[in-house]
Amino acid sequence: MKVLISGCSGFIGFHLSQRLLKDNKYLVLGIDNMNSYYDLKLKKDRLKVLKKYKKFKFIKCDISKLANLEKSFKIFKPQTVINLAAQAGVRYSINNPDQYFDSNILGFYNILKCSKKYKVGHFLFASSSSVYGASNSFPIKENSNTDRPLSFYAATKKSNEVMAYSFSNIYKLPATSLRFFTVYGPFGRPDMSLFLFTNNILKSKKINVFNSGNHVRDFTFVDDVTDAVEKLIRKIPDSNIPYKVYNIGSNRPYTLKNYIKIIGNYLGKIPILNLQSKQLGDVYKTHADVSRLKKTIKFGPPTDLKKGIKSFIDWYLKYYKK
């Protein structure tokens, strides 16, 4: 099967590309604009790993530029498209909304348009638990309200779902929305909490802890995510409106305080906390109901948080030679 993965040098895109390439049943075209939102060396190193696989090809491409994107579709003729290209980060979106519009709205429309034009058999795309906003009913089901996003990042993800649904309805493009819940693991982004906390704890620096560490998150190990997505590739929606939404989470929420404690224990250091108030755009709690996912594919049990954090720290210490 020929699969186009946008954002292949990003955190989840890298892991998913590698997962499919190891399977040896897929030809993967990875596209990425290789922007400098965070350390470009990390992206290049991920790409080096992927380029070792014979069935992987890479094209540097910004999905907000339609002409270049269409050229990739025309050359490769993908059967499946998985859109993981997006400007990430809830907090960064507060001061930089323009970047989110270009990548997450315009870019998403372009990749939808190409998928329709080149008759892609299944279009899967990254959404986010942030679309649920400040939910007060847990665990969160896919049919929960998503009309009150608390950040522009969340608003772009909600927009992606509405746009994809309309293409499924009008053009019968089979589409699957993947609502990811706080994905973590090796090769994670430097702006993510696990990376920031590990770095600062090792350097005996204070770590900023919003809402005094009382946030609750459904932390999901990246290998569990790629396992679910790989299986969902073959679960093509076939209803009158061929569109489906899945929560992809662990269904095992932890407080931020406990999360930090586990990191400190593995590093053998006591974290120095800089307790702060709740930040604009943050939700208090996420907790995924994954019963729909379990009915569709064999999913779980999820990777234990302690095991997942240890996997990240082992990678971090090796990669940065700490």
C-alpha positions in Angstrom: 0.0 0.0 0.0 1.2 3.5 -0.9 0.9 5.9 2.1 1.6 9.6 2.1 2.4 11.0 5.6 2.6 14.7 6.0 4.7 16.0 8.9 6.9 12.9 8.7 9.8 14.6 10.5 7.6 15.6 13.4 7.2 13.6 16.6 4.2 11.4 15.8 4.8 11.5 12.0 8.3 10.0 12.5 7.1 7.2 14.7 4.2 6.3 12.5 6.4 6.4 9.4 8.9 4.1 11.1 6.1 1.8 12.2 4.8 1.3 8.7 8.2 0.9 7.2 9.1 -1.8 9.7 6.0 -3.7 8.6 7.4 -3.8 5.0 3.9 -3.8 3.5 3.9 -0.1 2.9 5.6 2.3 0.5 5.8 5.6 2.4 6.2 9.1 1.0 7.0 11.5 3.8 6.6 15.2 3.3 7.6 18.0 5.7 8.4 21.6 5.5 11.2 21.2 8.0 10.4 24.5 9.8 12.3 25.8 12.8 9.5 25.9 15.4 11.9 23.8 17.4 15.4 22.3 17.1 15.9 21.5 13.4 18.7 19.0 14.3 16.1 16.8 16.0 13.9 16.8 12.8 16.9 16.0 10.6 18.0 13.1 12.9 14.5 11.6 12.7 14.7 11.9 8.9 18.1 10.2 8.8 16.5 7.2 10.5 13.6 7.0 8.0 15.9 7.4 5.0 17.6 4.1 6.0 14.5 2.3 4.8 14.3 1.4 1.1 10.6 1.9 0.9 10.7 5.5 2.1 10.9 8.6 0.0 11.0 12.2 1.2 9.9 15.4 -0.4 10.4 18.8 1.3 7.0 20.3 1.0 4.9 22.9 2.8 1.2 21.9 2.7 0.2 25.5 2.6 1.7 25.7 -0.9 -0.8 23.9 -3.1 1.3 23.6 -6.3 4.2 21.8 -4.5 1.7 19.6 -2.6 -0.2 18.6 -5.7 3.1 17.7 -7.4 3.8 15.2 -4.6 0.3 13.6 -5.0 0.7 13.4 -8.8 4.1 11.7 -8.6 3.3 9.3 -5.8 -0.4 8.6 -6.3 -1.1 7.6 -2.7 -3.8 5.1 -1.7 -3.9 6.4 1.9 -3.1 9.9 3.2 -2.3 10.5 6.9 -2.1 14.2 7.7 0.1 14.9 10.7 1.5 18.2 9.5 0.3 21.0 11.8 1.6 23.9 13.8 1.6 22.3 17.3 1.2 23.7 20.8 -1.7 25.2 22.6 0.3 28.0 24.4 2.3 29.0 21.3 -1.0 29.6 19.5 -2.0 32.4 21.9 0.6 34.8 20.5 1.2 33.3 17.0 -2.3 32.5 15.5 -1.2 33.4 11.9 1.1 30.3 11.8 -1.7 28.1 12.9 -4.0 29.4 10.2 -1.4 28.8 7.4 -0.6 25.3 8.4 -3.7 24.0 10.2 -6.4 25.6 8.1 -5.1 26.5 4.7 -2.6 23.6 4.6 -5.3 21.2 5.8 -7.7 22.4 3.0 -5.0 21.9 0.4 -4.3 18.3 1.5 -8.1 17.6 1.6 -8.4 19.0 -1.9 -5.6 16.9 -3.3 -6.9 13.8 -1.6 -10.3 14.3 -3.2 -8.8 15.1 -6.7 -6.5 12.1 -6.7 -9.2 9.7 -5.4 -7.4 8.7 -2.1 -9.0 5.6 -0.6 -8.7 6.7 3.0 -7.8 10.1 4.5 -6.8 10.0 8.2 -5.8 13.1 10.1 -4.6 14.3 13.5 -7.1 16.0 15.6 -6.7 16.6 19.4 -8.3 16.1 22.8 -8.2 19.9 23.0 -11.4 20.1 20.8 -13.4 19.0 23.9 -12.6 22.3 25.7 -13.4 22.4 29.4 -15.4 19.2 29.6 -16.8 18.2 33.0 -18.0 14.8 32.1 -15.4 12.0 32.1 -14.2 9.8 30.5 -14.8 11.9 27.4 -16.8 10.2 24.6 -16.4 11.1 20.9 -20.0 12.5 20.9 -19.2 15.0 23.6 -19.6 18.7 22.9 -16.7 20.3 20.8 -18.2 23.7 20.2 -16.2 25.6 22.8 -12.5 25.4 22.1 -10.3 27.2 24.6 -7.4 28.1 22.3 -6.9 28.9 18.7 -5.0 25.7 18.3 -8.1 23.8 19.4 -10.2 25.9 17.1 -8.1 24.9 14.1 -8.4 21.2 15.0 -12.2 21.5 15.4 -12.2 23.3 12.0 -10.3 20.4 10.4 -13.0 18.0 11.6 -15.8 20.1 10.1 -13.9 20.5 6.8 -13.2 16.8 6.6 -16.8 15.9 7.4 -18.0 18.1 4.6 -15.7 16.5 2.1 -16.9 13.1 3.2 -20.5 14.2 2.8 -20.2 16.0 -0.6 -17.4 14.0 -2.3 -17.6 10.7 -0.4 -14.0 11.0 0.7 -13.5 8.3 3.5 -12.1 10.2 6.4 -11.0 9.3 9.9 -10.4 11.9 12.7 -7.8 10.9 15.3 -8.2 12.7 18.5 -4.9 12.3 20.2 -4.5 12.6 24.0 -1.2 14.0 25.3 1.2 11.8 23.3 4.7 11.4 24.7 7.8 9.2 24.1 11.3 9.1 22.6 12.2 11.7 20.1 9.6 14.0 21.6 9.4 17.7 20.9 11.5 20.0 23.1 8.5 22.2 23.9 6.6 19.2 25.4 6.3 18.9 29.2 8.3 15.6 29.5 11.2 17.1 27.6 11.2 20.4 29.5 10.8 18.7 32.9 13.6 16.2 32.2 16.0 18.9 31.0 15.4 21.2 33.9 15.4 18.5 36.6 18.8 17.3 35.3 20.2 20.8 35.4 18.7 21.4 38.9 16.6 24.3 37.4 13.1 25.2 38.5 10.3 23.8 36.3 7.2 25.9 35.7 4.2 24.0 36.9 0.9 25.5 35.9 -2.3 25.2 38.0 0.1 24.1 40.9 0.4 20.7 39.3 -3.3 19.9 39.7 -3.9 19.4 36.0 -5.0 15.8 35.0 -3.9 14.4 31.7 -4.5 11.2 29.8 -0.8 10.5 28.8 -0.6 8.3 25.8 2.7 6.5 24.8 3.6 7.1 21.2 3.9 3.4 20.3 0.3 2.9 21.4 -0.7 5.7 19.1 1.1 4.3 16.1 -0.3 0.9 16.7 -3.8 2.3 16.7 -3.3 4.4 13.6 -1.7 1.5 11.6 -4.7 -0.7 12.4 -7.2 2.1 11.5 -5.7 2.5 8.0 -7.6 -0.7 7.1 -10.8 0.4 8.8 -12.2 2.5 6.1 -15.5 4.3 6.9 -18.2 3.0 4.6 -21.4 4.6 5.8 -23.5 7.0 3.7 -21.2 9.8 5.0 -17.9 7.9 5.3 -16.5 9.8 8.3 -15.4 8.5 11.7 -13.9 9.9 14.9 -11.8 8.0 17.4 -10.3 9.0 20.7 -6.7 7.7 21.0 -5.7 7.8 24.6 -4.6 5.6 27.5 -7.9 5.9 29.5 -5.5 6.2 32.6 -5.3 9.8 33.6 -2.6 11.1 36.0 -2.1 14.4 37.8 0.8 16.5 36.7 2.2 16.2 40.2 2.4 12.4 40.0 3.8 12.7 36.4 6.6 15.0 37.7 7.3 12.7 40.6 7.8 9.7 38.3 10.3 11.7 36.2 12.2 12.8 39.3 12.4 9.2 40.6 13.9 7.9 37.3 16.4 10.8 37.2 17.3 10.3 40.9 16.7 14.0 41.6 14.1 16.0 43.5 12.3 18.4 41.1 12.3 22.1 42.0 8.8 23.3 41.3 7.8 26.8 40.4 4.1 26.6 41.1 2.0 28.9 38.9 -1.6 29.6 38.3 -3.7 28.0 35.5 -2.6 29.4 32.1 -4.9 30.8 29.5 -6.1 28.2 27.0 -5.4 25.2 29.3 -8.0 22.7 30.2 -8.1 21.2 33.7 -8.6 17.5 32.8 -8.5 15.1 29.9 -9.6 11.5 30.1 -10.4 9.5 27.0 -13.1 7.0 26.6 -11.6 4.5 24.1 -14.5 2.0 23.9 -15.2 2.9 20.3 -11.6 2.3 19.4 -11.6 -1.0 21.2 -14.7 -2.1 19.3 -13.1 -1.3 16.0 -9.5 -2.6 16.5 -7.6 -4.7 19.0 -6.3 -1.8 21.2 -4.5 -2.0 24.5 -3.7 -2.4 27.2 -1.8 0.9 27.1 1.8 1.2 28.0 2.2 1.9 31.7 3.2 5.5 32.3 6.3 4.6 34.4 7.5 2.4 31.6 6.8 5.0 29.0 8.6 7.8 30.9 11.6 5.5 31.4 11.7 4.8 27.7 11.8 8.6 27.0 14.5 9.3 29.6 16.7 6.4 28.3 16.5 7.9 24.8 17.1 11.5 26.2 20.2 10.5 28.1 21.6 8.6 25.1 20.7 11.3 22.5 22.1 14.2 24.5 24.9 12.1 26.0 24.0 13.1 29.6 
